[in-house]
Amino acid sequence: MSGKALVTGGAGFIGSHLVDRLIDDDWEVLAVDDLSKGQLDRLADARRIGSVHFHQLDIRTEEFRDAVRRFEPDVIHHLAAQSGVRPSVEDPMFDAHVNVLGTLNVQLAASESGTQRIVFASSGGAMFGEVPGKPVSEDAPALPDSPYGISKKIVEDYFRYFEHSSGVDYVILALGNVYGPRQDPHGEAGVVAIFSRLMLDGQRPVINGDGEQARDYLFVDDVVDAFARAGEIGGAVRLNIGTGLATSVNELYELIAEAAEYDGSAEHGPGKEGDLNRSVIDATAAKKHLGWEPWTGLEPGIAKTVEWFRSAVRRTQ
């Protein structure tokens, strides 16, 4: 399948990789981003080789809906968001404005423009909260413990509403901890990017708490593959996208240090309030529904990411 795809947050970390993939798959793409965090240069290669349009727009505005109606996308990949847990706690009103009202505006635009489906970036960690033991599946109770997680949960009912009322199909992808090239080394969620850049700069990273917090780390190319498949298959479902493997921050630190050739010891600071001890998700349903599974192991994924940051350091020297 190919056609016209709109990517919100298209100049962001995951969004720009998705634009690259869609161009490779022969889609015409409209990337929308307000550039509050996105970077237009991330789209340079895609714009050079494929049919990529760009609008600097806020997804909450009428101007955004006008742009969608003019473009008439077959599929909307909705990644634009307030994506931090702690910022959502500090300003839950802003979080709701972007993640709830912004998503509602995307859904209205889709229903007005004849869009076939929306693929939505949700969060496997923030949605389910603290779940000890085995990787959590989609049928586990969604008990988010932050405004960010709550906003992701709320909009699921809107997706069901628009599917019933307007026929707009959807796939909700609940993502693990995504890492890879182009990630912001200054953001709160990108521990791989943060550690990589600090180590390459010869600075000592700080691990919050004892470092035994476990996460499900997922390489960005694997995530993009899930979006591409979901855009073609649909199905009005929520699917976990993760590896099912728990990796502690301490283990992650060692892998990044090896790839960065950094021999400094870790420094431990105080733990962060509200930090989950474990967040690992079961993606069995995604394999059945999309034929998707992660193919990038953590060690080679870390190596690719560190090498990208090493090249970025060279470019700035």
Secondary structure, DSSP 4 states (H G I P E B T S, - for coil): --SEEEEETTTSHHHHHHHHHHHHTT-EEEEEE--SS--GGGGHHHHHHS-EEEEE--TTSHHHHHHHHHH--SEEEE--S---HHHHHH-HHHHHIIIIIHHHHHHHHHHHHT--EEEEEEEHHHHH----SSPBPTTS-----SHHHHHHHHHHHHHHHHHHHH--EEEEEEE-EEE-TT--TTSSS-HHHHHHHHHHTT---EEETTS--EE-EEEHHHHHHHHHHHHHH--SEEEEES----EEHHHHHHHHHHHHT--PPPEEEPPPTT--SEE-B--HHHHHHH-------HHHHHHHHHHHHHHHHHHH-
